[in-house]
């Protein structure tokens, strides 16, 4: 991980207020419509979002949004399109992927985990998600999100994205690398 004295920061990292963050993307894919039966609690019918059980790497065992690191000099949107296809098999049209905000996570006990995320949303239509080695994608009703299986910061900001509003947030994660020690959500 680059430090403040590292000179040139690689394009995969960004310095914000003197702290280095790995540049990442998260993309929320939706299907269905709000006019469908959102009261269906088992996630069938109504508006749905594609999340995935992380099988390997950072966050293994948690339900997460699709996404990952920005590679080299690709744009955040390009990274979102690539990551969604790698993790679900769904090919998105870049012009139909919409910015949905930004989030930083600072891990004082594990600075190599610091991340600055660009958030995106897209409509998936009738696309079928397929599993890969890293992620097991699954559609969830927007009213049936498995909060207990997600990172502890998720309830602070994911509902805003699910409601179709942009979110800008900053999180400081506690020394246990799980609990939220501080949060600012706009």
Order of alpha helices (4+ residues) and beta strands (2+ residues): beta-beta-beta-beta-beta-alpha-beta-beta-beta-alpha-beta-beta
